[in-house]
Amino acid sequence: MKSTLTKLFWPILKFFETGEEPENFKPSHRMALNGVGGLFLFLAVVSGIAASGSDDLGGFIPVVVFFAVGFVAVLVGTLGTNKAVAKIWGTGK
């Protein structure tokens, strides 16, 4: 299942897979990335609920932004390599 999802989301993952292998990667970096991604997805849901009561479509801009950031963070945190996780945190080259 993981290999199928990795192939499906390869266009997103390949952006973070470039560079050298990180020297200072810790497993806690992956857990923190998944946690931050989950928080952004939660913010997207809360923003969506708040924006649904509004007649203005501009209220859905935060929903899209929070969802995109959260989705990419969880995607890289679960399917990405150590190199990709380190690159998101800025500890990889």
Secondary structure in CASP SS format (residue, H / E / C, confidence):
PFRMAT SS
TARGET T0000
AUTHOR 0000-0000-0000
METHOD secondary structure of the structure
MODEL  1
M C 1.00
K H 1.00
S H 1.00
T H 1.00
L H 1.00
T H 1.00
K H 1.00
L H 1.00
F C 1.00
W H 1.00
P H 1.00
I H 1.00
L H 1.00
K H 1.00
F H 1.00
F H 1.00
E C 1.00
T C 1.00
G C 1.00
E C 1.00
E C 1.00
P C 1.00
E C 1.00
N C 1.00
F C 1.00
K C 1.00
P H 1.00
S H 1.00
H H 1.00
R H 1.00
M H 1.00
A H 1.00
L H 1.00
N H 1.00
G H 1.00
V H 1.00
G H 1.00
G H 1.00
L H 1.00
F H 1.00
L H 1.00
F H 1.00
L H 1.00
A H 1.00
V H 1.00
V H 1.00
S H 1.00
G H 1.00
I H 1.00
A H 1.00
A H 1.00
S H 1.00
G C 1.00
S C 1.00
D C 1.00
D C 1.00
L H 1.00
G H 1.00
G H 1.00
F H 1.00
I H 1.00
P H 1.00
V H 1.00
V H 1.00
V H 1.00
F H 1.00
F H 1.00
A H 1.00
V H 1.00
G H 1.00
F H 1.00
V H 1.00
A H 1.00
V H 1.00
L H 1.00
V H 1.00
G H 1.00
T H 1.00
L H 1.00
G C 1.00
T C 1.00
N H 1.00
K H 1.00
A H 1.00
V H 1.00
A H 1.00
K H 1.00
I H 1.00
W H 1.00
G C 1.00
T C 1.00
G C 1.00
K C 1.00
END
